[in-house]
Amino acid sequence: MIRFTRTLAAAAAAALLSTACVNVTVHSGQGHMSAMQGKHAGNEAEIAALFDRWNASLATGNPDNVVANYATDAILLPTVSNKVRHNPAEIRDYFVHFLEKKPKGKIVERNIRFPAPNVAIDSGLYVFDTTGGQVPARYTFVYRKVGGTWLIAEHHSSAMPEKPGAKAH
């Protein structure tokens, strides 16, 4: 009975959060943006700028500058590694090696949501220009405001599963 009650409470909380979300979709290059109005509307530019901050830290070539964007309890599921990164030292280790490729990211499609106060999700598609060529990938950044600063709490990035030009399913 306790398990059922917990499951029911979790489902109710998830439903409540999903109805409180504000969705913003930006298709880069098409100049298209749509937003559902809500108490978080107007913050999408602030959240979009967080990717620019992160991308600029990549350009420094310094992994410590990149790690500074992440909360101390952040999780990174990186693009070009099979290892989940659970703490700042592991996240730094990933970026030491990734920065050797001199990555520069560009958003292709962006979707911003605000599921709760001080929480924002930016997910979509991006492409990295690297010394090894272009790497198109899917991404999700979950941001949490900590002491007045937005930090990455969760970052998932994965290479696109289909070859460029292949028919999407």
Order of alpha helices (4+ residues) and beta strands (2+ residues): alpha-beta-beta-alpha-alpha-beta-alpha-beta-beta-beta-beta
